[in-house]
């Protein structure tokens, strides 16, 4: 494992719809290679909380009910990527969301390719988790959690021993998060398809999109992703 946590991984972009398992796979990549996850949501919240110049600008935009501009988001991302912990690589979470952001990231990394002082000189490895639509609905709408111990179940795929009751906190009835309800998730899946397809198309055109069958068991998906990352820098 020491060898893995000294390996130069470079930028990693995980694409996939809600429920595809991006969060789980990102956590496993972080643990194996010792690289950070760079989340645009976290960056926005952090800058707002710290009252930075970027945070104040973003707060004003959000207060008007508007979306934060690409310029602001990209500047926050750039400032985060030059931090020492991103030296060997990083996983981008929630970025790029548009083809324009993907183009901006390529331009940033292209500049780094000619900068010998930056150790993360590499194009992003772009992995898309492809999951069957009906399987996604089963994964998301079947999710239940225990409000007492926090354990997660899936009534279709990993049900509790007693219907709708937690195995650990036996008397506790499992609950469904609002985000996991069918009427909430269907519009999110449609929005994902509309917004993210251009990003996948962009990377497809550049020959950098690698598709992984996200319907496979979680550990098999992880093994495939690790192989992709290691083959990339072999």
C-alpha positions as CSV (number, residue, x, y, z in Angstrom):
1,X,0.0,0.0,0.0
2,X,2.9,2.3,0.6
3,X,3.8,2.0,-3.0
4,X,0.3,3.0,-4.0
5,X,0.3,6.1,-1.8
6,X,3.4,7.3,-3.5
7,X,2.2,6.7,-7.1
8,X,1.6,9.7,-9.3
9,X,-2.1,9.2,-10.3
10,X,-2.9,12.5,-12.0
11,X,-6.3,14.1,-12.3
12,X,-9.3,11.7,-12.2
13,X,-12.8,12.6,-13.5
14,X,-15.6,10.2,-12.5
15,X,-18.8,10.6,-14.6
16,X,-22.1,8.8,-14.0
17,X,-25.7,9.4,-13.0
18,X,-27.0,9.7,-9.4
19,X,-26.9,6.2,-7.9
20,X,-24.1,5.0,-10.2
21,X,-21.7,4.6,-7.2
22,X,-19.4,7.5,-7.9
23,X,-19.2,8.4,-4.2
24,X,-18.2,4.9,-3.1
25,X,-15.6,4.6,-5.9
26,X,-14.1,8.0,-5.2
27,X,-13.7,7.1,-1.5
28,X,-11.9,3.9,-2.5
29,X,-9.5,5.7,-4.9
30,X,-8.7,8.2,-2.2
31,X,-7.9,5.5,0.3
32,X,-5.8,3.4,-2.1
33,X,-3.7,6.2,-3.6
34,X,-3.8,8.9,-0.9
35,X,-5.1,11.6,-3.1
36,X,-7.8,14.2,-2.2
37,X,-11.3,14.5,-3.6
38,X,-11.9,18.0,-4.9
39,X,-15.6,18.8,-4.6
40,X,-17.0,22.0,-6.2
41,X,-19.8,22.0,-3.6
42,X,-17.3,21.8,-0.8
43,X,-15.2,24.6,-2.3
44,X,-18.2,26.9,-2.6
45,X,-19.3,26.2,1.0
46,X,-15.7,26.7,2.3
47,X,-15.2,29.9,0.4
48,X,-18.5,31.3,1.6
49,X,-17.9,30.2,5.2
50,X,-14.4,31.8,5.2
51,X,-15.7,35.0,3.6
52,X,-13.0,35.0,0.9
53,X,-13.3,37.3,-2.0
54,X,-14.5,34.4,-4.2
55,X,-16.9,33.3,-1.5
56,X,-18.4,36.7,-1.1
57,X,-19.0,37.0,-4.9
58,X,-20.5,33.5,-4.9
59,X,-22.8,34.3,-1.9
60,X,-24.1,37.4,-3.6
61,X,-24.9,35.3,-6.8
62,X,-26.7,32.6,-4.8
63,X,-28.6,35.1,-2.8
64,X,-30.2,36.3,-6.1
65,X,-31.1,32.7,-6.8
66,X,-28.7,32.5,-9.7
67,X,-26.2,29.8,-10.6
68,X,-22.5,30.6,-9.8
69,X,-20.7,31.4,-13.1
70,X,-18.1,29.2,-14.7
71,X,-15.5,31.9,-14.1
72,X,-16.0,31.8,-10.3
73,X,-16.2,28.0,-10.1
74,X,-13.1,27.6,-12.3
75,X,-11.1,30.1,-10.2
76,X,-12.0,28.2,-7.0
77,X,-11.0,24.9,-8.6
78,X,-7.7,26.3,-9.9
79,X,-6.8,27.7,-6.4
80,X,-7.5,24.3,-4.9
81,X,-5.5,22.3,-7.5
82,X,-2.3,24.2,-6.8
83,X,-2.3,23.1,-3.1
84,X,0.4,20.6,-2.1
85,X,-1.9,17.7,-1.4
86,X,-2.9,17.7,-5.1
87,X,0.7,17.2,-6.2
88,X,0.3,13.5,-7.2
89,X,-3.3,13.7,-8.4
90,X,-6.9,14.3,-7.3
91,X,-10.4,13.2,-8.0
92,X,-12.7,15.9,-9.3
93,X,-16.3,15.7,-7.9
94,X,-19.0,17.8,-9.6
95,X,-16.5,19.2,-12.1
96,X,-16.5,19.5,-15.0
97,X,-20.2,19.9,-15.3
98,X,-20.2,21.4,-18.8
99,X,-18.2,20.9,-22.0
100,X,-16.9,24.5,-21.5
101,X,-15.6,23.6,-18.0
102,X,-14.0,20.4,-19.5
103,X,-12.3,22.7,-22.2
104,X,-11.1,25.0,-19.4
105,X,-9.6,22.1,-17.4
106,X,-7.8,20.9,-20.5
107,X,-6.3,24.4,-21.1
108,X,-5.2,24.6,-17.5
109,X,-3.5,21.1,-17.7
110,X,-2.0,21.9,-21.0
111,X,-0.3,24.9,-19.5
112,X,1.0,22.6,-16.7
113,X,2.4,20.1,-19.3
114,X,5.0,22.8,-20.1
115,X,5.6,23.8,-16.4
116,X,8.4,21.5,-15.0
117,X,7.7,22.8,-11.5
118,X,4.2,21.1,-11.4
119,X,4.3,17.3,-10.7
120,X,0.7,16.6,-11.8
121,X,1.4,17.2,-15.4
122,X,-1.0,14.8,-17.0
123,X,-4.3,14.7,-18.9
124,X,-7.3,13.7,-16.8
125,X,-8.3,10.0,-16.7
126,X,-12.1,10.1,-17.4
127,X,-14.1,7.1,-16.2
128,X,-17.8,6.9,-16.8
129,X,-19.9,4.5,-14.8
130,X,-22.6,3.1,-17.1
131,X,-25.6,1.8,-15.3
132,X,-28.9,0.5,-16.7
133,X,-31.7,3.0,-16.1
134,X,-34.0,0.4,-14.4
135,X,-31.1,-0.8,-12.2
136,X,-30.5,2.9,-11.2
137,X,-34.2,3.2,-10.1
138,X,-33.9,0.0,-8.1
139,X,-30.7,1.3,-6.4
140,X,-32.0,4.7,-5.6
141,X,-35.7,4.2,-4.8
142,X,-34.9,1.0,-2.8
143,X,-32.5,2.8,-0.4
144,X,-33.5,2.9,3.2
145,X,-31.5,4.1,6.2
146,X,-31.8,3.6,9.9
147,X,-32.3,6.9,11.8
148,X,-30.7,5.4,14.9
149,X,-27.5,3.8,13.7
150,X,-27.2,5.2,10.2
151,X,-26.9,1.8,8.5
152,X,-28.0,1.8,4.8
153,X,-30.1,-0.9,3.2
154,X,-31.8,-1.5,-0.2
155,X,-35.1,-3.2,0.0
156,X,-34.6,-4.7,-3.5
157,X,-30.9,-5.6,-3.4
158,X,-29.8,-5.8,0.3
159,X,-32.9,-6.0,2.4
160,X,-33.0,-6.1,6.2
161,X,-33.8,-9.4,7.8
162,X,-37.2,-8.1,8.9
163,X,-39.1,-6.0,6.4
164,X,-38.5,-2.2,6.9
165,X,-36.8,-2.7,10.3
166,X,-33.1,-2.3,11.0
167,X,-31.0,-5.4,11.8
168,X,-29.0,-3.6,14.5
169,X,-31.5,-1.3,16.1
170,X,-34.3,-3.8,15.9
171,X,-37.3,-1.7,16.9
172,X,-36.3,1.1,14.5
173,X,-38.3,1.6,11.3
174,X,-36.2,2.4,8.3
175,X,-36.7,5.7,6.5
176,X,-36.5,6.9,2.9
177,X,-34.6,10.1,2.2
178,X,-36.6,12.7,0.2
179,X,-33.9,12.7,-2.5
180,X,-34.5,8.9,-3.1
181,X,-38.2,9.2,-3.9
182,X,-39.2,8.4,-7.5
183,X,-40.8,11.8,-8.1
184,X,-37.6,13.5,-7.1
185,X,-35.1,11.1,-8.7
186,X,-36.6,10.9,-12.2
187,X,-36.2,14.7,-13.0
188,X,-32.6,14.4,-11.6
189,X,-31.8,11.6,-14.0
190,X,-33.2,13.6,-16.9
191,X,-31.2,16.7,-15.9
192,X,-28.1,14.6,-15.5
193,X,-28.5,13.2,-19.0
194,X,-29.1,16.6,-20.5
195,X,-26.2,18.4,-18.7
196,X,-23.5,15.7,-18.6
197,X,-23.9,14.1,-22.0
198,X,-22.0,17.0,-23.6
199,X,-19.1,16.5,-21.1
200,X,-18.9,12.7,-22.0
201,X,-19.1,13.6,-25.7
202,X,-16.2,16.1,-25.3
203,X,-14.0,13.4,-23.7
204,X,-15.2,10.9,-26.3
205,X,-14.0,13.2,-29.1
206,X,-10.6,13.6,-27.4
207,X,-10.3,9.8,-27.0
208,X,-10.1,9.9,-23.2
209,X,-13.5,8.6,-22.2
210,X,-13.3,5.1,-20.6
211,X,-16.6,3.4,-19.9
212,X,-17.0,0.9,-17.0
213,X,-20.0,-1.4,-16.5
214,X,-21.4,0.1,-13.3
215,X,-24.0,-2.8,-13.1
216,X,-21.2,-5.1,-12.0
217,X,-20.7,-5.8,-8.2
218,X,-19.1,-2.9,-6.4
219,X,-15.8,-4.6,-5.8
220,X,-15.5,-5.6,-9.5
221,X,-16.1,-2.0,-10.5
222,X,-13.4,-0.9,-8.1
223,X,-10.9,-3.4,-9.4
224,X,-11.5,-2.3,-13.0
225,X,-11.0,1.4,-12.0
226,X,-7.8,0.6,-10.2
227,X,-6.5,-1.3,-13.3
228,X,-7.4,1.7,-15.5
229,X,-5.5,4.1,-13.3
230,X,-2.5,1.9,-13.0
231,X,-2.3,1.0,-16.7
232,X,-2.6,4.7,-17.5
233,X,0.7,5.4,-15.8
234,X,2.4,2.1,-16.3
